[in-house]
């Protein structure tokens, strides 16, 4: 594992997420439970 991948993994660990590296870009996916309202009505995202 090269240093960049290791750094990406460490970053994901800090955020409690899942790291991915594509084309030299580190991205971290994690899920959040947000209480959202749109025009006063509760809204939620669809599960994956």
N, CA, C and O of each residue as an XYZ file, in Angstrom:
192
protein
N       0.851     -1.175      0.000
C       0.000      0.000      0.000
C       0.896      1.238      0.000
O       1.791      1.370      0.835
N       0.645      2.137     -0.943
C       1.484      3.330     -1.005
C       1.048      4.337      0.074
O      -0.031      4.197      0.650
N       1.869      5.330      0.343
C       1.577      6.292      1.420
C       0.233      7.023      1.244
O      -0.447      7.318      2.227
N      -0.142      7.309     -0.002
C      -1.407      8.013     -0.229
C      -2.594      7.152      0.194
O      -3.521      7.637      0.842
N      -2.560      5.860     -0.179
C      -3.643      4.955      0.217
C      -3.692      4.806      1.735
O      -4.771      4.724      2.323
N      -2.542      4.773      2.353
C      -2.476      4.662      3.803
C      -3.070      5.904      4.467
O      -3.799      5.801      5.454
N      -2.754      7.065      3.923
C      -3.289      8.311      4.446
C      -4.812      8.361      4.270
O      -5.532      8.806      5.163
N      -5.284      7.907      3.129
C      -6.722      7.867      2.870
C      -7.413      6.928      3.868
O      -8.486      7.244      4.383
N      -6.800      5.791      4.133
C      -7.340      4.834      5.102
C      -7.400      5.457      6.499
O      -8.391      5.288      7.210
N      -6.368      6.161      6.885
C      -6.348      6.809      8.195
C      -7.435      7.883      8.291
O      -8.095      8.013      9.321
N      -7.611      8.636      7.233
C      -8.640      9.673      7.195
C     -10.029      9.040      7.358
O     -10.864      9.540      8.111
N     -10.258      7.949      6.652
C     -11.537      7.246      6.755
C     -11.762      6.702      8.161
O     -12.886      6.711      8.662
N     -10.706      6.235      8.788
C     -10.815      5.733     10.158
C     -11.239      6.851     11.108
O     -12.070      6.636     11.990
N     -10.678      8.025     10.933
C     -11.044      9.169     11.771
C     -12.529      9.492     11.602
O     -13.210      9.816     12.575
N     -13.026      9.407     10.379
C     -14.423      9.742     10.097
C     -15.370      8.557     10.284
O     -16.577      8.696     10.087
N     -14.842      7.407     10.657
C     -15.643      6.177     10.769
C     -16.359      5.869      9.458
O     -17.555      5.576      9.439
N     -15.602      5.943      8.359
C     -16.173      5.722      7.037
C     -15.410      4.690      6.238
O     -14.489      4.044      6.738
N     -15.810      4.550      4.994
C     -15.201      3.591      4.072
C     -14.408      4.366      3.012
O     -14.981      5.168      2.275
N     -13.090      4.130      2.934
C     -12.278      4.882      1.969
C     -12.297      4.256      0.572
O     -12.433      3.042      0.418
N     -12.159      5.106     -0.430
C     -11.984      4.669     -1.814
C     -11.037      5.643     -2.496
O     -11.115      6.851     -2.278
N     -10.146      5.115     -3.320
C      -9.239      5.958     -4.102
C      -9.480      5.651     -5.569
O      -9.326      4.513     -6.012
N      -9.864      6.686     -6.325
C     -10.086      6.558     -7.762
C      -9.390      7.716     -8.458
O      -9.613      8.877     -8.114
N      -8.559      7.408     -9.421
C      -7.832      8.418    -10.201
C      -7.071      9.396     -9.308
O      -7.025     10.596     -9.580
N      -6.483      8.876     -8.254
C      -5.668      9.700     -7.373
C      -6.460     10.580     -6.419
O      -5.901     11.494     -5.811
N      -7.762     10.315     -6.279
C      -8.616     11.109     -5.388
C      -9.143     10.215     -4.284
O      -9.705      9.152     -4.546
N      -8.955     10.656     -3.039
C      -9.450      9.918     -1.879
C     -10.856     10.403     -1.550
O     -11.087     11.602     -1.391
N     -11.783      9.471     -1.449
C     -13.124      9.832     -0.992
C     -13.518      8.885      0.131
O     -13.129      7.717      0.145
N     -14.293      9.405      1.065
C     -14.720      8.620      2.216
C     -16.239      8.654      2.274
O     -16.851      9.722      2.275
N     -16.835      7.470      2.321
C     -18.288      7.361      2.396
C     -18.687      7.017      3.822
O     -18.123      6.113      4.439
N     -19.664      7.747      4.333
C     -20.220      7.410      5.640
C     -21.672      7.854      5.660
O     -22.070      8.741      4.905
N     -22.453      7.239      6.518
C     -23.882      7.512      6.578
C     -24.199      8.363      7.798
O     -23.621      8.190      8.871
N     -25.120      9.273      7.606
C     -25.565     10.130      8.703
C     -27.086     10.069      8.775
O     -27.764      9.905      7.760
N     -27.599     10.200      9.967
C     -29.036     10.240     10.167
C     -29.429     11.696     10.405
O     -29.295     12.208     11.516
N     -29.913     12.353      9.363
C     -30.263     13.762      9.455
C     -31.783     13.921      9.551
O     -32.528     13.281      8.810
N     -32.224     14.760     10.449
C     -33.647     15.088     10.556
C     -33.897     16.296      9.656
O     -33.531     17.418     10.005
N     -34.518     16.071      8.500
C     -34.688     17.113      7.489
C     -36.173     17.383      7.277
O     -36.992     16.464      7.274
N     -36.501     18.650      7.102
C     -37.863     19.007      6.713
C     -37.799     19.822      5.433
O     -36.895     20.634      5.236
N     -38.773     19.589      4.573
C     -38.915     20.350      3.334
C     -40.310     20.948      3.357
O     -41.308     20.228      3.393
N     -40.367     22.248      3.337
C     -41.619     22.997      3.462
C     -42.416     22.516      4.674
O     -43.637     22.370      4.606
N     -41.717     22.273      5.777
C     -42.358     21.888      7.025
C     -42.702     20.420      7.161
O     -43.197     20.003      8.208
N     -42.455     19.625      6.134
C     -42.764     18.194      6.183
C     -41.486     17.386      6.355
O     -40.469     17.691      5.733
N     -41.534     16.351      7.202
C     -40.341     15.500      7.376
C     -39.964     14.817      6.062
O     -40.832     14.414      5.288
N     -38.692     14.696      5.827
C     -38.187     14.036      4.626
C     -37.043     13.123      5.004
O     -36.318     13.395      5.960
N     -36.874     12.035      4.257
C     -35.746     11.146      4.486
C     -35.267     10.576      3.165
O     -36.030     10.488      2.203
N     -34.017     10.194      3.123
C     -33.464      9.636      1.895
C     -33.835      8.164      1.807
O     -34.139      7.522      2.812
N     -33.805      7.652      0.607
C     -34.084      6.240      0.373
C     -32.892      5.402      0.811
O     -31.748      5.788      0.569
N     -33.137      4.263      1.452
C     -32.011      3.372      1.817
C     -31.352      2.785      0.582
O     -32.002      2.585     -0.444
N     -30.076      2.516      0.682
C     -29.340      1.957     -0.460
C     -29.502      0.477     -0.515
O     -28.955     -0.171     -1.408
